């Protein structure tokens, strides 16, 4: 049973334009102004403070909510899940922390991990899914906000067991037969990463039975998206180095067998950085699904990764991955951990896409020499062509970010949300040199968001690497 809980009052952080606050020493090469939206205020001895990692975001109307780990613990999870909310289209932000999760906030868990954000338009509730670590039942939690993402209540237990890599999405199309359904995905590590789905039809208050796919699939990192007709598509990373997907056409009452999106050819990032070819998924207003991941198939010998993109309009078949032309395939750059966002009011050949990613300018580096940067690129024609990439932040040294049992970590995933008709808002962790033994790493948004300009940069290269590189799939929190 959960321990007694007490509400932690959300700490508000005024919008701060970061010129000399957190990244002044690291942004000499970046060409984007950023605003700090959150900082780690905890002091518990178990964590590496001041650190914030692994953000997700969601935008609906003028509200943008991001959630992330605060105070990363080396062995897994964090001191709490933090959130940053803007109710004015990204002009100003407030920060807070989820109550009732870890001992820091009156909750039952030692640590908490894997935050994901959704909005349920039918019930007018914001939802943050998270993963309890070292607590009774090791639960997937759902925290609810009924005041526009300004505060969240104590979490609701959605699932229990040896779980990992949860994600959440809601059906927000009023004409959908399943309008108001929300879907949580996770995997069960004690049964070989067996994938499960749960459905809520009351704004996350209660959740139905755990359901497997038709072929009892295993994998992790699934990201569900909902088509306007109510079909739910879930792309995930399989245990045999493939991106696969599955669907439900009956509001989560059952889930079909999986289909192949693509095999993976992946280059492990140098310097012992924690990263994996987890997919990032989005949907446009007509129901086209977009899945992005890091892949080296377009580079001879697999010396580094590009970001690649596959699309589906049929629910069961996917197009061949195309390379996002950030730079030439002969460059030394390694790109990884993409977060894709699509303008929900656009579709097809007019779909507006924003893509944020991390990169090394030189792939062949060491823990002491690797330089970590954040990049952004956009398309205004559904990914047929792209604009010029912008450097959002960096360079950062790996010693500036927290350590884990699987290497230095800024997050197993990141996220980008595009406002309807507006700018893109990636919320990303940015670090500068530590102050003694204390890190200096917080969450930032591009000030005012990033415009989606598109451009004429196309790619015509054919894949040159078809064998998937050997990978060890992440199972830690």
Secondary structure, 3 states (H helix, E strand, C coil): CCCCCCCCCCCCCCCEECCCCCCCCCCCCCCCCEEEEECCCCCCCCCEEEEEEEEEEEEECCEEEEEEEEEECCCCCEEEEEEEEECCCCCCCEEEECCCCEHHHCCCECEEEEEEEEEECCCCEEEEEEEEECCCCCCEEEEEECCCCCCCCCCEEEECCCEEEEEEEECCCCCCCCCCCEEEEEEEHHHCCEEEEEEECCCCCCCCCCECCCCCCEEEEEEEEECCCCCEEEEEEECCCEEEEEEECCCCCCCCCCEEEEECCCCCCCCCECCCCCCEEEECCCCCEEEEEEECCCCCCCCCCEEEEEEECCCCCCCCCEECCCCCCCCCCEEEEEEEEECCCCCHHHCCEEEEEEEECCCCCCCCCCEEEEEEEEECCCCCCECCCEEEEEEEEHHHCCCCCCCECCCCCCCEEECCCCCEEEEEEEEEEEECCEEEEEEEEECCCECCCCCCECCCCCCCCCCCCCCCCCCCC
